[in-house]
Amino acid sequence: MARLLSPLRLTGIVTQGFGRGGKELGCPTANMDQKAVDTAKNLSTGVYYGFASVSGGPVFKAVTSVGWNPHYGNEEKSIEVHILHEFDKDFYGEELRFLFLGFIRDECKFESLEALKERINQDIKEGSDKLDELSDFKTDELFR
């Protein structure tokens, strides 16, 4: 499996997830379809940061989880993108473009839901801080 040696561009369709992100974790995510997951099959599991756009709209900072979510024991690999922007409505069925720019950490199982939430908030802050220095990538070819 590979981590990032250079930016990785991924496009997929937003699909219905488990409904845990926004409700249980306070961190809504856009789940990418299975075709996108298969496209990124050689990418190491873990948490990444980058930029995202929905249906050709504005480009926002984002943090994404790639893997099996060991805290929940998922049986299928997923890519769940948390866009650092508050949207007015869901966008299932819309095209999502994500530009992977860096790796934050490996995925892991947490001792409690609170520990998971705490770590998610740390991941978001770390990713956001790193993306402040990478704003030139908001004009990447992926978003044109």
Backbone as CSV, one residue per row, in Angstrom:
resi,resn,N_x,N_y,N_z,CA_x,CA_y,CA_z,C_x,C_y,C_z
1,MET,0.834,-1.184,0.000,0.000,0.000,0.000,0.878,1.247,0.000
2,ALA,0.363,2.295,-0.609,1.132,3.529,-0.731,0.483,4.673,0.025
3,ARG,1.335,5.501,0.611,0.873,6.786,1.114,1.061,7.751,-0.031
4,LEU,1.020,9.025,0.197,1.122,9.982,-0.896,2.555,10.377,-1.180
5,LEU,2.959,10.271,-2.418,4.246,10.785,-2.866,4.025,12.060,-3.666
6,SER,2.811,12.210,-4.184,2.412,13.397,-4.937,0.893,13.507,-4.807
7,PRO,0.321,14.647,-5.184,-1.135,14.778,-5.076,-1.861,13.670,-5.838
8,LEU,-2.968,13.241,-5.272,-3.808,12.213,-5.902,-5.173,12.821,-6.162
9,ARG,-5.631,12.719,-7.394,-6.932,13.262,-7.791,-7.947,12.135,-7.865
10,LEU,-9.093,12.349,-7.209,-10.126,11.318,-7.185,-11.492,11.951,-7.394
11,THR,-12.259,11.353,-8.288,-13.616,11.810,-8.567,-14.575,10.651,-8.337
12,GLY,-15.712,10.938,-7.706,-16.718,9.909,-7.465,-18.077,10.540,-7.260
13,ILE,-19.030,9.680,-7.024,-20.400,10.105,-6.771,-20.674,9.926,-5.281
14,VAL,-21.370,10.898,-4.687,-21.696,10.822,-3.256,-22.830,9.827,-3.052
15,THR,-22.585,8.862,-2.170,-23.575,7.832,-1.878,-23.987,7.882,-0.406
16,GLN,-25.088,7.230,-0.107,-25.579,7.148,1.276,-24.592,6.342,2.106
17,GLY,-24.232,6.844,3.274,-23.324,6.133,4.165,-24.086,5.474,5.300
18,PHE,-23.429,5.347,6.430,-24.031,4.707,7.588,-24.842,5.685,8.439
19,GLY,-24.733,6.971,8.155,-25.471,7.968,8.917,-24.848,8.287,10.268
20,ARG,-23.587,7.915,10.456,-22.940,8.153,11.754,-22.222,9.486,11.811
21,GLY,-21.681,9.929,10.677,-20.837,11.120,10.654,-21.477,12.334,11.292
22,GLY,-22.578,12.778,10.738,-23.223,13.975,11.249,-23.977,13.750,12.539
23,LYS,-24.670,12.631,12.624,-25.534,12.374,13.790,-24.751,11.965,15.028
24,GLU,-23.939,10.956,14.908,-23.253,10.389,16.072,-21.928,11.073,16.380
25,LEU,-21.246,11.513,15.336,-19.903,12.053,15.518,-19.826,13.574,15.411
26,GLY,-20.910,14.204,14.955,-20.881,15.652,14.777,-19.955,16.090,13.662
27,CYS,-19.728,15.192,12.712,-18.784,15.442,11.619,-19.371,14.854,10.332
28,PRO,-20.280,15.584,9.668,-20.905,15.035,8.463,-19.882,14.703,7.386
29,THR,-20.096,13.587,6.722,-19.185,13.163,5.658,-19.953,12.853,4.381
30,ALA,-19.246,12.979,3.274,-19.766,12.580,1.967,-19.032,11.302,1.585
31,ASN,-19.770,10.212,1.485,-19.174,8.926,1.132,-19.057,8.822,-0.378
32,MET,-17.860,8.445,-0.841,-17.655,8.275,-2.273,-18.099,6.874,-2.696
33,ASP,-18.563,6.756,-3.921,-19.080,5.488,-4.431,-17.981,4.426,-4.544
34,GLN,-18.417,3.194,-4.746,-17.498,2.060,-4.775,-16.479,2.159,-5.907
35,LYS,-16.869,2.746,-7.025,-15.927,2.913,-8.139,-14.747,3.788,-7.705
36,ALA,-15.020,4.854,-6.970,-13.949,5.732,-6.472,-13.070,4.979,-5.473
37,VAL,-13.701,4.200,-4.598,-12.947,3.406,-3.612,-12.016,2.435,-4.338
38,ASP,-12.540,1.788,-5.367,-11.730,0.840,-6.143,-10.574,1.543,-6.862
39,THR,-10.814,2.754,-7.343,-9.774,3.525,-8.026,-8.606,3.810,-7.089
40,ALA,-8.911,4.026,-5.809,-7.869,4.363,-4.821,-7.440,3.143,-4.011
41,LYS,-7.590,1.944,-4.575,-7.337,0.706,-3.821,-5.901,0.572,-3.307
42,ASN,-4.941,1.204,-3.962,-3.543,1.088,-3.523,-3.143,2.143,-2.493
43,LEU,-4.072,3.003,-2.150,-3.800,4.047,-1.165,-3.910,3.453,0.238
44,SER,-2.928,3.722,1.074,-2.946,3.224,2.452,-4.172,3.744,3.192
45,THR,-4.693,2.928,4.086,-5.811,3.385,4.896,-5.318,4.423,5.892
46,GLY,-6.199,5.326,6.255,-5.842,6.363,7.209,-6.615,7.639,6.956
47,VAL,-6.131,8.710,7.556,-6.779,10.013,7.459,-5.875,10.950,6.658
48,TYR,-6.469,11.624,5.687,-5.761,12.505,4.769,-6.395,13.895,4.771
49,TYR,-5.667,14.872,4.245,-6.224,16.204,4.061,-6.053,16.609,2.611
50,GLY,-6.926,17.511,2.168,-6.858,18.000,0.801,-7.970,18.993,0.542
51,PHE,-8.281,19.172,-0.719,-9.352,20.082,-1.112,-10.433,19.298,-1.836
52,ALA,-11.690,19.782,-1.720,-12.824,19.093,-2.322,-13.779,20.086,-2.965
53,SER,-14.496,19.578,-3.946,-15.511,20.362,-4.641,-16.688,19.447,-4.966
54,VAL,-17.895,19.983,-4.838,-19.115,19.236,-5.164,-19.715,19.815,-6.435
55,SER,-19.896,18.959,-7.428,-20.543,19.330,-8.697,-19.980,20.598,-9.334
56,GLY,-18.662,20.733,-9.308,-18.016,21.870,-9.954,-18.161,23.184,-9.202
57,GLY,-18.631,23.113,-7.966,-18.805,24.319,-7.163,-17.503,24.772,-6.534
58,PRO,-17.619,25.643,-5.527,-16.423,26.165,-4.853,-15.550,25.054,-4.270
59,VAL,-14.280,25.350,-4.138,-13.310,24.403,-3.580,-13.107,24.740,-2.107
60,PHE,-13.237,23.706,-1.260,-13.120,23.875,0.186,-12.058,22.938,0.753
61,LYS,-11.529,23.303,1.905,-10.657,22.396,2.656,-11.465,21.161,3.030
62,ALA,-10.757,20.013,3.156,-11.443,18.785,3.539,-10.462,17.817,4.199
63,VAL,-11.017,16.948,5.007,-10.268,15.852,5.634,-11.039,14.584,5.305
64,THR,-10.326,13.518,4.962,-11.022,12.291,4.578,-10.446,11.073,5.270
65,SER,-11.330,10.131,5.526,-10.956,8.841,6.096,-11.030,7.801,4.984
66,VAL,-9.959,7.039,4.844,-9.913,5.950,3.870,-9.708,4.663,4.648
67,GLY,-10.643,3.740,4.529,-10.452,2.471,5.229,-11.719,1.796,5.682
68,TRP,-11.558,0.992,6.733,-12.643,0.142,7.220,-13.268,0.646,8.520
69,ASN,-12.844,1.803,8.985,-13.372,2.351,10.239,-13.357,1.307,11.343
70,PRO,-12.181,0.927,11.832,-12.068,-0.162,12.800,-12.860,0.055,14.089
71,HIS,-13.140,1.301,14.431,-13.952,1.539,15.638,-15.332,0.909,15.481
72,TYR,-15.838,0.890,14.244,-17.167,0.339,13.969,-17.132,-1.055,13.361
73,GLY,-15.956,-1.537,13.012,-15.835,-2.881,12.451,-16.474,-3.027,11.083
74,ASN,-16.388,-2.002,10.245,-16.966,-2.097,8.900,-16.324,-3.235,8.119
75,GLU,-17.113,-3.844,7.262,-16.609,-4.936,6.429,-16.237,-4.465,5.032
76,GLU,-16.629,-3.247,4.678,-16.299,-2.705,3.367,-15.447,-1.452,3.529
77,LYS,-14.448,-1.346,2.691,-13.602,-0.154,2.690,-14.427,1.029,2.195
78,SER,-14.178,2.196,2.769,-14.912,3.385,2.353,-13.971,4.582,2.279
79,ILE,-14.437,5.592,1.567,-13.770,6.890,1.535,-14.827,7.897,1.951
80,GLU,-14.608,8.517,3.108,-15.575,9.442,3.681,-14.921,10.816,3.805
81,VAL,-15.447,11.777,3.063,-14.865,13.116,2.987,-15.655,14.080,3.871
82,HIS,-14.953,14.722,4.795,-15.556,15.778,5.611,-15.089,17.106,5.040
83,ILE,-16.017,17.824,4.416,-15.702,19.115,3.812,-15.872,20.198,4.875
84,LEU,-14.872,21.040,4.998,-14.890,22.081,6.027,-15.718,23.277,5.554
85,HIS,-17.003,23.001,5.385,-17.977,23.999,4.955,-19.347,23.472,5.359
86,GLU,-20.218,24.358,5.768,-21.572,23.940,6.128,-22.484,24.098,4.921
87,PHE,-23.040,22.988,4.462,-23.937,22.994,3.306,-25.385,23.079,3.772
88,ASP,-26.236,23.675,2.941,-27.655,23.832,3.279,-28.443,22.540,3.156
89,LYS,-27.948,21.615,2.326,-28.694,20.373,2.080,-27.731,19.251,1.744
90,ASP,-28.242,18.015,1.764,-27.454,16.849,1.358,-27.202,16.910,-0.150
91,PHE,-26.169,16.214,-0.593,-25.877,16.211,-2.034,-25.600,14.793,-2.537
92,TYR,-26.430,13.835,-2.103,-26.331,12.471,-2.612,-26.535,12.479,-4.126
93,GLY,-25.734,11.666,-4.818,-25.840,11.576,-6.270,-25.041,12.631,-7.013
94,GLU,-24.470,13.578,-6.294,-23.664,14.632,-6.918,-22.220,14.154,-7.091
95,GLU,-21.510,14.793,-8.017,-20.105,14.469,-8.227,-19.252,15.159,-7.164
96,LEU,-18.337,14.399,-6.582,-17.407,14.916,-5.584,-15.992,14.717,-6.107
97,ARG,-15.221,15.786,-6.085,-13.817,15.716,-6.479,-12.978,15.994,-5.238
98,PHE,-12.014,15.116,-4.995,-11.140,15.294,-3.831,-9.698,15.211,-4.268
99,LEU,-8.922,16.198,-3.848,-7.495,16.246,-4.140,-6.748,15.909,-2.852
100,PHE,-6.200,14.689,-2.794,-5.416,14.247,-1.640,-4.074,14.978,-1.668
101,LEU,-3.727,15.664,-0.574,-2.458,16.392,-0.529,-1.522,15.927,0.569
102,GLY,-2.054,15.292,1.608,-1.184,14.863,2.690,-1.841,13.849,3.602
103,PHE,-0.997,13.173,4.349,-1.419,12.091,5.254,-1.325,12.598,6.689
104,ILE,-2.357,12.333,7.484,-2.353,12.734,8.893,-1.977,11.564,9.797
105,ARG,-2.676,10.418,9.633,-2.415,9.289,10.532,-3.026,8.009,9.972
106,ASP,-2.569,6.887,10.531,-3.172,5.590,10.216,-4.539,5.498,10.875
107,GLU,-5.409,4.663,10.311,-6.689,4.443,10.980,-6.453,3.515,12.171
108,CYS,-7.315,3.622,13.180,-7.153,2.805,14.374,-8.480,2.683,15.100
109,LYS,-8.531,1.756,16.015,-9.726,1.569,16.843,-9.544,2.386,18.120
110,PHE,-10.596,3.041,18.546,-10.535,3.889,19.731,-11.217,3.212,20.918
111,GLU,-10.778,3.592,22.119,-11.327,3.005,23.342,-12.761,3.421,23.606
112,SER,-13.153,4.589,23.075,-14.509,5.080,23.323,-14.935,6.000,22.186
113,LEU,-16.229,6.252,22.113,-16.759,7.178,21.128,-16.201,8.581,21.375
114,GLU,-16.070,8.962,22.627,-15.523,10.280,22.964,-14.077,10.424,22.486
115,ALA,-13.290,9.363,22.641,-11.896,9.402,22.173,-11.854,9.556,20.655
116,LEU,-12.760,8.889,19.945,-12.839,9.008,18.491,-13.203,10.444,18.101
117,LYS,-14.222,11.006,18.746,-14.631,12.381,18.443,-13.492,13.366,18.679
118,GLU,-12.785,13.180,19.774,-11.667,14.055,20.111,-10.597,14.001,19.015
119,ARG,-10.292,12.775,18.576,-9.257,12.614,17.550,-9.713,13.184,16.204
120,ILE,-10.996,13.034,15.875,-11.519,13.612,14.635,-11.332,15.124,14.657
121,ASN,-11.633,15.749,15.781,-11.461,17.205,15.889,-9.999,17.607,15.739
122,GLN,-9.088,16.806,16.280,-7.651,17.066,16.112,-7.257,16.930,14.643
123,ASP,-7.782,15.880,13.987,-7.482,15.657,12.570,-7.945,16.847,11.726
124,ILE,-9.148,17.341,12.020,-9.699,18.473,11.269,-8.818,19.703,11.450
125,LYS,-8.422,19.977,12.667,-7.572,21.143,12.934,-6.216,21.000,12.235
126,GLU,-5.616,19.817,12.372,-4.310,19.588,11.742,-4.400,19.732,10.228
127,GLY,-5.414,19.113,9.627,-5.577,19.209,8.177,-5.820,20.643,7.724
128,SER,-6.686,21.339,8.437,-6.994,22.725,8.093,-5.749,23.596,8.179
129,ASP,-4.981,23.428,9.237,-3.753,24.217,9.398,-2.770,23.961,8.257
130,LYS,-2.606,22.702,7.876,-1.670,22.372,6.793,-2.165,22.920,5.455
131,LEU,-3.481,22.903,5.253,-4.036,23.381,3.991,-3.929,24.896,3.846
132,ASP,-3.801,25.608,4.962,-3.594,27.055,4.891,-2.355,27.381,4.059
133,GLU,-1.367,26.501,4.108,-0.113,26.719,3.387,-0.141,26.169,1.962
134,LEU,-1.256,25.531,1.583,-1.333,24.874,0.277,-2.463,25.422,-0.589
135,SER,-2.875,26.648,-0.339,-4.052,27.200,-1.015,-3.909,27.272,-2.539
136,ASP,-2.686,27.271,-3.055,-2.495,27.286,-4.507,-3.151,26.071,-5.167
137,PHE,-3.290,24.982,-4.433,-3.888,23.765,-4.990,-5.398,23.896,-5.214
138,LYS,-6.001,24.955,-4.709,-7.435,25.164,-4.948,-7.724,25.412,-6.423
139,THR,-6.678,25.734,-7.186,-6.851,25.958,-8.627,-6.303,24.774,-9.440
140,ASP,-6.129,23.628,-8.800,-5.618,22.426,-9.469,-6.517,22.061,-10.652
141,GLU,-5.934,21.392,-11.614,-6.671,20.951,-12.811,-7.911,20.135,-12.474
142,LEU,-7.920,19.438,-11.351,-9.080,18.640,-10.949,-10.333,19.492,-10.815
143,PHE,-10.167,20.750,-10.444,-11.306,21.609,-10.168,-11.667,22.534,-11.332
144,ARG,-11.024,22.338,-12.482,-11.326,23.174,-13.658,-12.366,22.535,-14.527
